[in-house]
Each structure stands twice: as structure tokens, then as C-alpha cells.
Amino acid sequence: MVVIIWYISANNKLVRLKNRRENAFADIDVQLKQRHDLIPQLIGAVKGYMDHEKEVLMRITEARSKAMGAGDINDKISAEQELGSAMSAFQIQVEAYPDLKASANFMQLQTEIADVENKLASVRRFFNSATREMNDAVESIPSNIVAGFKKMTSQPMFDLGEVKRAEMDVAPEIKF
């Protein structure tokens, strides 16, 4: 009887943690949708300025399409890391166009995207916290026994991705 009660308790805990992680990703999904909606507007605003930078714009468009079509949480994480990398490359290219950076439309879009990125950072922290709690339960004794029966495994965090992390490791260049 004690074993049955323990199993039910451990199972319910794992279910709660899995659902909390999925709920946290639903919050991320809302912000990602906003980001995906802003990207075509941003590309439209810069097309006239960046005619010879088409490969950067194409990379963003392709990464956005891939991110919007991703199926499960892990595929979305991977696709969003790729999109983040493409957006970083775009930001570097924008620096070469002072007229574009001064455009009111572009500035408004940049502000909106920065706001979405800040919100994404916040909901990613919550998602990663929920993922850590679930992973702890999946890997810890004795709940790992129930997790094994349910074929639950550790899940990836939603981090910056390798490219973005490498960019952050480089000291910023300060110009006067």
C-alpha cells in the first residue's frame, strides 16, 4: 500500500512539473509570435537601404519560417536559437547604414523588438527554472523510477545558443 501511495505521489509531482514546463513555454510562444510578426515589418523597413545585403535578410526570413513551423518544444528551442543568430548578424549589418538607423519607422520597430526580446528573456528564465525542477525530479532517486516507467527524460534548457554565447564572450568594441 505504501508503495502505491508513493508511486501516485511521485507520478503526480512529475505530471505537475511537466505541465509547469509546458505552461512556461506557452508564455514563450506568445512572445515568439510577437517577434515573428515584427520581423517582416523590420525587413520591409530596411530592404531599400540594404539591397546588397540580401543574404542576411534571406537568412532571417528562412530562420523565421523554420521557427514558425517547428513542432515540439525542443525543435522550437533550436529554431529560435538559429533565428536569434540571424537577428544578431542583421544587427551588425545595420550598423553600416546610418540613414537607416535614423529612420523613425526603423527606430520604432527596433524599440518594439527590444521590448519583445526583454520579455522573452524574462519568460525564458521562468521556463528554464521549470525545466530545471522537472529535470531534477526526473534524475533524482526515487522519482527517477517513476520517470523511467513513463519514459520521461531530462529536457533541454532554452539558452542563448552557441553563436549568441560566443558573441557575448567577446568584449564590446568601444569607439569614441
MIDOSE-1310 file (N, C-alpha, C; in nm, 2 decimals, decimal comma, always signed):
residues 176
mvvi	+0,08/-0,12/+0,00/+0,00/+0,00/+0,00/+0,09/+0,13/+0,00; +0,19/+0,13/+0,08/+0,28/+0,24/+0,09/+0,35/+0,27/-0,05; +0,39/+0,16/-0,12/+0,45/+0,17/-0,25/+0,35/+0,23/-0,35; +0,23/+0,20/-0,34/+0,13/+0,25/-0,43/+0,11/+0,40/-0,41
iwyi	+0,10/+0,44/-0,28/+0,08/+0,58/-0,25/+0,21/+0,66/-0,29; +0,32/+0,60/-0,27/+0,45/+0,67/-0,31/+0,45/+0,69/-0,46; +0,41/+0,58/-0,54/+0,41/+0,59/-0,68/+0,31/+0,70/-0,73; +0,19/+0,70/-0,68/+0,10/+0,80/-0,72/+0,15/+0,94/-0,69
sann	+0,21/+0,96/-0,57/+0,26/+1,09/-0,53/+0,37/+1,13/-0,63; +0,47/+1,04/-0,65/+0,58/+1,07/-0,74/+0,53/+1,10/-0,88; +0,43/+1,02/-0,93/+0,37/+1,04/-1,06/+0,31/+1,18/-1,07; +0,23/+1,22/-0,97/+0,16/+1,34/-0,97/+0,26/+1,46/-0,97
klvr	+0,37/+1,45/-0,90/+0,47/+1,55/-0,89/+0,53/+1,57/-1,03; +0,56/+1,46/-1,10/+0,62/+1,46/-1,23/+0,52/+1,53/-1,33; +0,40/+1,49/-1,32/+0,30/+1,55/-1,41/+0,29/+1,70/-1,39; +0,29/+1,74/-1,26/+0,28/+1,89/-1,23/+0,40/+1,96/-1,29
lknr	+0,52/+1,90/-1,28/+0,64/+1,97/-1,33/+0,64/+1,97/-1,48; +0,60/+1,87/-1,54/+0,59/+1,86/-1,69/+0,49/+1,97/-1,74; +0,38/+1,98/-1,67/+0,28/+2,08/-1,71/+0,32/+2,22/-1,69; +0,40/+2,24/-1,58/+0,45/+2,37/-1,55/+0,55/+2,41/-1,66
rena	+0,63/+2,32/-1,70/+0,73/+2,35/-1,81/+0,66/+2,38/-1,94; +0,55/+2,30/-1,97/+0,48/+2,33/-2,09/+0,40/+2,47/-2,08; +0,35/+2,50/-1,97/+0,29/+2,63/-1,95/+0,39/+2,74/-1,96; +0,51/+2,72/-1,91/+0,61/+2,82/-1,92/+0,65/+2,84/-2,07
fadi	+0,65/+2,73/-2,15/+0,68/+2,75/-2,29/+0,57/+2,82/-2,36; +0,45/+2,80/-2,32/+0,33/+2,87/-2,38/+0,35/+3,02/-2,37; +0,40/+3,07/-2,25/+0,43/+3,21/-2,23/+0,54/+3,25/-2,33; +0,64/+3,17/-2,35/+0,74/+3,20/-2,45/+0,68/+3,21/-2,59
dvql	+0,60/+3,11/-2,62/+0,53/+3,11/-2,75/+0,46/+3,24/-2,79; +0,40/+3,30/-2,69/+0,33/+3,43/-2,71/+0,43/+3,54/-2,75; +0,54/+3,54/-2,68/+0,64/+3,64/-2,72/+0,71/+3,61/-2,85; +0,73/+3,48/-2,88/+0,79/+3,44/-3,01/+0,70/+3,48/-3,12
kqrh	+0,57/+3,47/-3,10/+0,47/+3,51/-3,21/+0,48/+3,65/-3,23; +0,49/+3,74/-3,13/+0,51/+3,88/-3,15/+0,64/+3,91/-3,22; +0,75/+3,84/-3,19/+0,87/+3,86/-3,26/+0,86/+3,82/-3,40; +0,80/+3,71/-3,43/+0,78/+3,66/-3,57/+0,70/+3,76/-3,65
dlip	+0,60/+3,82/-3,59/+0,51/+3,92/-3,65/+0,59/+4,05/-3,69; +0,69/+4,09/-3,60/+0,76/+4,21/-3,62/+0,87/+4,20/-3,73; +0,92/+4,08/-3,74/+1,04/+4,06/-3,83/+1,01/+4,10/-3,98; +0,89/+4,06/-4,04/+0,86/+4,10/-4,17/+0,86/+4,26/-4,19
qlig	+0,80/+4,32/-4,08/+0,80/+4,47/-4,08/+0,94/+4,53/-4,08; +1,02/+4,47/-4,00/+1,16/+4,51/-3,99/+1,23/+4,50/-4,12; +1,21/+4,38/-4,18/+1,28/+4,35/-4,31/+1,23/+4,45/-4,42; +1,10/+4,47/-4,42/+1,04/+4,57/-4,51/+1,10/+4,71/-4,50
avkg	+1,12/+4,75/-4,37/+1,17/+4,88/-4,35/+1,32/+4,90/-4,39; +1,39/+4,79/-4,40/+1,53/+4,80/-4,44/+1,57/+4,76/-4,58; +1,47/+4,70/-4,65/+1,50/+4,65/-4,79/+1,56/+4,76/-4,88; +1,51/+4,87/-4,88/+1,56/+4,98/-4,96/+1,70/+5,02/-4,93
ymdh	+1,74/+5,01/-4,80/+1,87/+5,05/-4,76/+1,97/+4,94/-4,78; +1,93/+4,82/-4,77/+2,02/+4,71/-4,77/+2,01/+4,62/-4,89; +2,00/+4,67/-5,01/+1,98/+4,59/-5,13/+2,09/+4,49/-5,15; +2,22/+4,52/-5,12/+2,33/+4,43/-5,14/+2,35/+4,34/-5,02
ekev	+2,26/+4,34/-4,92/+2,27/+4,25/-4,80/+2,16/+4,15/-4,80; +2,12/+4,11/-4,92/+2,01/+4,02/-4,93/+2,03/+3,89/-4,86; +2,15/+3,84/-4,86/+2,17/+3,71/-4,79/+2,14/+3,71/-4,64; +2,17/+3,83/-4,58/+2,13/+3,84/-4,44/+1,98/+3,84/-4,42
lmri	+1,91/+3,92/-4,51/+1,76/+3,92/-4,50/+1,70/+3,78/-4,53; +1,76/+3,71/-4,63/+1,71/+3,58/-4,66/+1,73/+3,48/-4,54; +1,85/+3,49/-4,48/+1,88/+3,41/-4,36/+1,77/+3,43/-4,25; +1,74/+3,56/-4,23/+1,64/+3,59/-4,12/+1,50/+3,53/-4,16
tear	+1,47/+3,55/-4,29/+1,34/+3,50/-4,34/+1,33/+3,35/-4,33; +1,43/+3,28/-4,37/+1,43/+3,14/-4,36/+1,43/+3,09/-4,21; +1,51/+3,15/-4,13/+1,51/+3,11/-3,99/+1,37/+3,14/-3,92; +1,31/+3,25/-3,96/+1,17/+3,28/-3,91/+1,07/+3,17/-3,95
skam	+1,08/+3,13/-4,08/+0,99/+3,03/-4,13/+1,01/+2,90/-4,06; +1,14/+2,86/-4,04/+1,17/+2,74/-3,97/+1,12/+2,75/-3,82; +1,13/+2,86/-3,76/+1,09/+2,88/-3,62/+0,94/+2,87/-3,61; +0,87/+2,93/-3,71/+0,72/+2,92/-3,70/+0,67/+2,78/-3,73
gagd	+0,74/+2,70/-3,81/+0,70/+2,57/-3,84/+0,75/+2,46/-3,75; +0,83/+2,50/-3,65/+0,88/+2,40/-3,55/+0,76/+2,33/-3,48; +0,78/+2,20/-3,46/+0,67/+2,12/-3,40/+0,67/+2,12/-3,24; +0,76/+2,05/-3,18/+0,76/+2,04/-3,04/+0,85/+2,14/-2,97
indk	+0,85/+2,14/-2,84/+0,93/+2,24/-2,77/+1,08/+2,24/-2,80; +1,14/+2,12/-2,81/+1,28/+2,11/-2,84/+1,32/+2,17/-2,98; +1,23/+2,14/-3,08/+1,25/+2,19/-3,21/+1,24/+2,34/-3,22; +1,14/+2,39/-3,14/+1,13/+2,54/-3,13/+1,25/+2,60/-3,07
isae	+1,30/+2,54/-2,97/+1,42/+2,60/-2,90/+1,53/+2,61/-3,00; +1,56/+2,50/-3,07/+1,67/+2,50/-3,17/+1,64/+2,60/-3,28; +1,52/+2,61/-3,33/+1,49/+2,70/-3,44/+1,50/+2,85/-3,39; +1,46/+2,88/-3,27/+1,47/+3,01/-3,22/+1,61/+3,05/-3,19
qelg	+1,70/+2,96/-3,16/+1,84/+2,99/-3,14/+1,90/+3,03/-3,28; +1,86/+2,96/-3,38/+1,90/+2,99/-3,52/+1,85/+3,13/-3,56; +1,73/+3,16/-3,53/+1,67/+3,29/-3,56/+1,74/+3,40/-3,48; +1,77/+3,38/-3,36/+1,85/+3,47/-3,28/+1,98/+3,50/-3,34
sams	+2,05/+3,40/-3,39/+2,18/+3,42/-3,45/+2,16/+3,50/-3,58; +2,06/+3,48/-3,66/+2,04/+3,55/-3,78/+2,01/+3,70/-3,75; +1,93/+3,72/-3,64/+1,90/+3,86/-3,60/+2,03/+3,93/-3,55; +2,12/+3,86/-3,49/+2,24/+3,92/-3,44/+2,32/+3,97/-3,56
afqi	+2,33/+3,88/-3,67/+2,40/+3,91/-3,79/+2,34/+4,04/-3,85; +2,21/+4,04/-3,85/+2,14/+4,16/-3,91/+2,17/+4,29/-3,83; +2,18/+4,28/-3,70/+2,21/+4,40/-3,62/+2,35/+4,45/-3,66; +2,44/+4,36/-3,68/+2,58/+4,40/-3,72/+2,57/+4,47/-3,85
qvea	+2,50/+4,42/-3,95/+2,49/+4,48/-4,08/+2,42/+4,62/-4,07; +2,32/+4,64/-3,99/+2,25/+4,76/-3,97/+2,35/+4,88/-3,93; +2,45/+4,84/-3,86/+2,55/+4,95/-3,81/+2,61/+5,02/-3,93; +2,62/+4,96/-4,05/+2,68/+5,02/-4,16/+2,59/+5,12/-4,23
ypdl	+2,46/+5,14/-4,19/+2,37/+5,22/-4,25/+2,31/+5,33/-4,16; +2,38/+5,44/-4,15/+2,34/+5,55/-4,06/+2,20/+5,61/-4,09; +2,17/+5,62/-4,22/+2,04/+5,67/-4,26/+1,93/+5,58/-4,21; +1,95/+5,45/-4,22/+1,85/+5,35/-4,17/+1,83/+5,36/-4,02
kasa	+1,94/+5,37/-3,95/+1,93/+5,38/-3,80/+1,86/+5,51/-3,76; +1,86/+5,61/-3,85/+1,79/+5,74/-3,81/+1,65/+5,74/-3,85; +1,60/+5,64/-3,93/+1,46/+5,63/-3,98/+1,37/+5,61/-3,86; +1,26/+5,69/-3,85/+1,17/+5,68/-3,74/+1,10/+5,55/-3,74
nfmq	+1,06/+5,50/-3,86/+0,99/+5,37/-3,87/+1,08/+5,26/-3,82; +1,21/+5,26/-3,86/+1,30/+5,16/-3,82/+1,33/+5,17/-3,67; +1,34/+5,29/-3,62/+1,36/+5,31/-3,47/+1,25/+5,25/-3,39; +1,12/+5,28/-3,44/+1,00/+5,22/-3,37/+1,01/+5,07/-3,37
lqte	+1,04/+5,01/-3,48/+1,04/+4,87/-3,49/+1,15/+4,81/-3,40; +1,27/+4,88/-3,40/+1,38/+4,84/-3,31/+1,34/+4,84/-3,16; +1,26/+4,94/-3,12/+1,21/+4,96/-2,99/+1,12/+4,84/-2,95; +1,03/+4,81/-3,05/+0,93/+4,70/-3,02/+1,00/+4,57/-3,01
iadv	+1,10/+4,55/-3,10/+1,17/+4,42/-3,09/+1,25/+4,41/-2,97; +1,31/+4,52/-2,92/+1,39/+4,52/-2,80/+1,30/+4,49/-2,68; +1,17/+4,54/-2,68/+1,08/+4,51/-2,58/+1,04/+4,36/-2,58; +1,02/+4,31/-2,70/+0,98/+4,17/-2,70/+1,10/+4,08/-2,66
enkl	+1,22/+4,12/-2,69/+1,34/+4,04/-2,65/+1,36/+4,05/-2,50; +1,33/+4,16/-2,44/+1,33/+4,17/-2,29/+1,23/+4,08/-2,23; +1,11/+4,08/-2,28/+1,00/+3,99/-2,23/+1,04/+3,85/-2,25; +1,10/+3,81/-2,37/+1,15/+3,68/-2,39/+1,25/+3,63/-2,29
asvr	+1,34/+3,72/-2,26/+1,45/+3,69/-2,16/+1,38/+3,65/-2,02; +1,28/+3,73/-1,99/+1,21/+3,70/-1,86/+1,14/+3,57/-1,86; +1,06/+3,54/-1,97/+0,99/+3,41/-1,97/+1,08/+3,29/-1,99; +1,19/+3,32/-2,06/+1,29/+3,21/-2,07/+1,35/+3,17/-1,93
rffn	+1,37/+3,27/-1,85/+1,42/+3,24/-1,71/+1,32/+3,15/-1,64; +1,19/+3,18/-1,65/+1,08/+3,11/-1,59/+1,08/+2,96/-1,65; +1,09/+2,96/-1,78/+1,09/+2,83/-1,85/+1,21/+2,74/-1,80; +1,32/+2,80/-1,80/+1,44/+2,73/-1,75/+1,43/+2,68/-1,61
satr	+1,37/+2,77/-1,53/+1,35/+2,73/-1,39/+1,26/+2,60/-1,38; +1,15/+2,61/-1,46/+1,06/+2,50/-1,46/+1,12/+2,37/-1,52; +1,21/+2,39/-1,62/+1,28/+2,28/-1,68/+1,38/+2,22/-1,58; +1,45/+2,30/-1,50/+1,54/+2,26/-1,40/+1,47/+2,17/-1,30
emnd	+1,36/+2,22/-1,25/+1,28/+2,15/-1,15/+1,24/+2,01/-1,20; +1,19/+2,01/-1,32/+1,15/+1,88/-1,38/+1,27/+1,79/-1,40; +1,38/+1,84/-1,45/+1,50/+1,76/-1,47/+1,55/+1,70/-1,34; +1,54/+1,79/-1,23/+1,59/+1,74/-1,10/+1,50/+1,62/-1,06
aves	+1,37/+1,63/-1,08/+1,28/+1,52/-1,04/+1,30/+1,40/-1,13; +1,32/+1,42/-1,25/+1,34/+1,31/-1,35/+1,47/+1,23/-1,32; +1,57/+1,30/-1,27/+1,70/+1,24/-1,24/+1,72/+1,20/-1,10; +1,64/+1,24/-1,01/+1,66/+1,21/-0,86/+1,60/+1,08/-0,82
ipsn	+1,66/+1,02/-0,73/+1,61/+0,90/-0,67/+1,51/+0,94/-0,56; +1,40/+0,89/-0,55/+1,34/+0,77/-0,61/+1,24/+0,81/-0,73; +1,22/+0,94/-0,75/+1,12/+0,98/-0,86/+1,17/+0,93/-1,00; +1,30/+0,91/-1,01/+1,35/+0,87/-1,14/+1,30/+0,73/-1,18
ivag	+1,26/+0,65/-1,08/+1,20/+0,52/-1,11/+1,07/+0,54/-1,18; +0,98/+0,63/-1,13/+0,85/+0,66/-1,19/+0,88/+0,72/-1,33; +0,97/+0,81/-1,34/+1,00/+0,88/-1,46/+1,05/+0,78/-1,57; +1,12/+0,68/-1,53/+1,17/+0,57/-1,62/+1,05/+0,49/-1,67
fkkm	+0,95/+0,46/-1,59/+0,83/+0,39/-1,63/+0,75/+0,48/-1,73; +0,75/+0,61/-1,71/+0,68/+0,70/-1,80/+0,76/+0,74/-1,92; +0,89/+0,69/-1,93/+0,98/+0,73/-2,04/+1,00/+0,88/-2,04; +1,01/+0,94/-1,92/+1,04/+1,08/-1,91/+1,19/+1,10/-1,90
tsqp	+1,25/+1,19/-1,97/+1,39/+1,22/-1,97/+1,42/+1,36/-1,94; +1,54/+1,40/-1,91/+1,58/+1,53/-1,90/+1,56/+1,61/-2,02; +1,51/+1,74/-2,01/+1,48/+1,82/-2,12/+1,58/+1,94/-2,13; +1,60/+1,99/-2,25/+1,70/+2,10/-2,27/+1,64/+2,23/-2,22
mfdl	+1,74/+2,31/-2,17/+1,70/+2,45/-2,13/+1,69/+2,53/-2,26; +1,63/+2,65/-2,25/+1,62/+2,74/-2,36/+1,72/+2,85/-2,34; +1,84/+2,82/-2,39/+1,95/+2,91/-2,36/+1,98/+3,00/-2,49; +2,08/+3,07/-2,49/+2,11/+3,17/-2,60/+2,15/+3,10/-2,73
gevk	+2,21/+2,98/-2,71/+2,26/+2,91/-2,83/+2,41/+2,94/-2,84; +2,48/+2,86/-2,91/+2,63/+2,87/-2,92/+2,67/+3,00/-2,98; +2,61/+3,04/-3,09/+2,65/+3,16/-3,16/+2,64/+3,28/-3,07; +2,52/+3,30/-3,01/+2,50/+3,41/-2,92/+2,59/+3,41/-2,80
raem	+2,61/+3,29/-2,75/+2,70/+3,28/-2,63/+2,84/+3,32/-2,67; +2,89/+3,28/-2,79/+3,02/+3,32/-2,84/+3,03/+3,47/-2,85; +2,92/+3,53/-2,90/+2,92/+3,68/-2,92/+2,93/+3,75/-2,79; +2,87/+3,69/-2,68/+2,87/+3,75/-2,55/+3,01/+3,74/-2,49
dvap	+3,09/+3,64/-2,53/+3,22/+3,62/-2,47/+3,32/+3,72/-2,53; +3,29/+3,79/-2,64/+3,38/+3,89/-2,69/+3,35/+4,02/-2,63; +3,46/+4,08/-2,59/+3,45/+4,22/-2,52/+3,39/+4,32/-2,62; +3,30/+4,40/-2,58/+3,25/+4,50/-2,67/+3,35/+4,60/-2,72
eikf	+3,34/+4,65/-2,85/+3,43/+4,74/-2,90/+3,38/+4,88/-2,87; +3,46/+4,96/-2,81/+3,41/+5,10/-2,77/+3,49/+5,20/-2,86; +3,40/+5,28/-2,93/+3,46/+5,38/-3,02/+3,42/+5,52/-2,97; +3,52/+5,61/-2,98/+3,49/+5,75/-2,95/+3,50/+5,84/-3,07
